[in-house]
């Protein structure tokens, strides 16, 4: 009987709303919580493609900027250069991207998608569109462009 009352108390405590105090209106906290939810949905949708969010970002930037250097991509996406090198190694191993030494600077590498990489991006963009539709349900009534612009301004601050 005593165990049942203790267990009941724990269940009741879990179902009671928690007062987050000022966190409930904290932009940083809410953006982070939203990111966690978005990443969970991303991993669920992209699981079969075996692609992580950073890889999708890198592949998309390479697709839209063929020949861009690793350094410029790392800077544009806020990825550490050493992490990007390892990521490009993996994308090359999978046959999705390739590095070419630039003529002007033999230490610099220009990045390109392979034909397989370009075909793969069609699939990934469809998955991303499905993710955006799923997330769009939570943004019903909010202007998408204005919302994205506000996020861009925060990111640039």
DALINPE-V791621 format. One record per pair of residues at least 4 apart in sequence whose ideal C-beta (glycine too) atoms are under 6 Angstrom apart, sorted by sequence separation. I is the first residue (numbers start at 1). J is the second residue. D is the distance in whole Angstrom. If there is no record, write none. Layout:
BEGIN
((I	J	D) (I	J	D))
END
This chain:
BEGIN
((20	24	4) (22	26	6) (42	46	6) (51	55	5) (61	65	6) (68	72	5) (79	83	5) (113	117	3) (121	125	6) (132	136	6) (46	51	5) (51	56	5) (68	73	6) (74	79	5) (79	84	5) (91	96	5) (92	97	6) (101	106	5) (113	118	5) (142	147	5) (23	29	5) (91	97	4) (102	108	5) (74	81	5) (102	110	5) (74	84	4) (99	109	4) (100	110	5) (42	53	6) (61	73	5) (70	84	6) (97	111	6) (98	112	5) (97	113	6) (98	114	6) (95	114	6) (57	77	5) (97	117	5) (95	116	5) (96	117	4) (96	120	6) (58	87	6) (62	97	6) (69	108	5) (70	109	5) (67	110	4) (68	111	6) (66	112	5) (62	111	5) (63	113	5) (62	113	5) (63	121	5) (56	124	6) (46	127	6) (45	127	5) (45	130	6) (45	131	5) (41	131	6) (41	134	6))
END
